[in-house]
Amino acid sequence: MALDTVERLRAAVRDVPDFPKKGIVFKDITPVLSDPVLFHASIDLFLDRCRGRKVDKIVGIDARGFLFGSAVAYELGVGFVPIRKRGKLPFQTEV
């Protein structure tokens, strides 16, 4: 992946200071998600890390991991496992 693409991805992520509370800088990824070229490039970066490896499943952590992980899993043709905090789903899950 070209360095230019990585820099464009970095530049697209917005800093939102003091959100959700004072002292925290929230990283807003919606500009990446809303730009099809940048979103595709971000998925390609994840795919590059998976190439040459035996991948059975992709695991994504709530909630941004769901967005990127499911797209990566789809491209690899493997299953996706969402990871959430205990008690967030209405049925028995593995812990």
FIMARVO-625794 format. One record per residue (C-alpha): residue number from 1; residue in three letters; x, y, z. Coordinates in steps of 0.5 Angstrom, whole numbers. Each point is the difference from the previous one (the first is absolute). Layout:
// FIMARVO-625794
{NUM "ala" {X Y Z}}
...
This chain:
// FIMARVO-625794
{1 "met" {0 0 0}}
{2 "ala" {3 7 -2}}
{3 "leu" {2 4 6}}
{4 "asp" {-4 6 -4}}
{5 "thr" {-7 -5 2}}
{6 "val" {2 -1 7}}
{7 "glu" {1 8 1}}
{8 "arg" {-6 1 -3}}
{9 "leu" {-4 -5 4}}
{10 "arg" {4 4 6}}
{11 "ala" {-2 7 -2}}
{12 "ala" {-8 -2 -1}}
{13 "val" {0 -3 7}}
{14 "arg" {-3 6 4}}
{15 "asp" {2 2 8}}
{16 "val" {-6 2 4}}
{17 "pro" {3 3 6}}
{18 "asp" {-4 -1 7}}
{19 "phe" {-4 -6 -3}}
{20 "pro" {-4 -4 3}}
{21 "lys" {3 4 6}}
{22 "lys" {6 5 2}}
{23 "gly" {7 -2 -1}}
{24 "ile" {-2 -5 -5}}
{25 "val" {1 1 -8}}
{26 "phe" {-5 -4 -4}}
{27 "lys" {3 -3 -7}}
{28 "asp" {-6 1 -5}}
{29 "ile" {1 -5 -5}}
{30 "thr" {-7 2 -4}}
{31 "pro" {4 4 -5}}
{32 "val" {4 -7 -2}}
{33 "leu" {-7 -4 0}}
{34 "ser" {-3 5 -4}}
{35 "asp" {5 1 -6}}
{36 "pro" {0 -7 -4}}
{37 "val" {7 1 -2}}
{38 "leu" {3 1 7}}
{39 "phe" {-5 -6 3}}
{40 "his" {3 -4 -5}}
{41 "ala" {7 2 1}}
{42 "ser" {-1 -2 8}}
{43 "ile" {-3 -7 -2}}
{44 "asp" {6 -1 -5}}
{45 "leu" {5 2 6}}
{46 "phe" {-3 -5 5}}
{47 "leu" {0 -6 -6}}
{48 "asp" {7 2 -1}}
{49 "arg" {1 -3 7}}
{50 "cys" {-4 -6 -1}}
{51 "arg" {3 -2 -7}}
{52 "gly" {5 -7 1}}
{53 "arg" {-4 -2 6}}
{54 "lys" {-5 -5 2}}
{55 "val" {-6 4 2}}
{56 "asp" {-6 -4 2}}
{57 "lys" {-4 6 3}}
{58 "ile" {1 8 1}}
{59 "val" {-2 3 7}}
{60 "gly" {-2 7 1}}
{61 "ile" {-1 4 6}}
{62 "asp" {-6 4 2}}
{63 "ala" {-2 4 -4}}
{64 "arg" {5 3 -5}}
{65 "gly" {3 -7 -1}}
{66 "phe" {-6 -3 -2}}
{67 "leu" {0 5 -6}}
{68 "phe" {7 -1 -2}}
{69 "gly" {0 -8 2}}
{70 "ser" {-6 -2 -4}}
{71 "ala" {3 3 -6}}
{72 "val" {6 -3 1}}
{73 "ala" {-3 -7 1}}
{74 "tyr" {-5 1 -6}}
{75 "glu" {6 1 -4}}
{76 "leu" {4 -6 2}}
{77 "gly" {-6 -4 0}}
{78 "val" {0 -2 7}}
{79 "gly" {-4 1 6}}
{80 "phe" {-1 6 5}}
{81 "val" {0 0 7}}
{82 "pro" {-3 6 4}}
{83 "ile" {3 1 7}}
{84 "arg" {-4 4 5}}
{85 "lys" {0 2 7}}
{86 "arg" {-3 -6 4}}
{87 "gly" {-8 1 1}}
{88 "lys" {-1 4 -6}}
{89 "leu" {-3 -6 -4}}
{90 "pro" {-7 -3 2}}
{91 "phe" {3 -7 -1}}
{92 "gln" {5 -5 3}}
{93 "thr" {7 2 -3}}
{94 "glu" {7 -2 1}}
{95 "val" {4 3 5}}
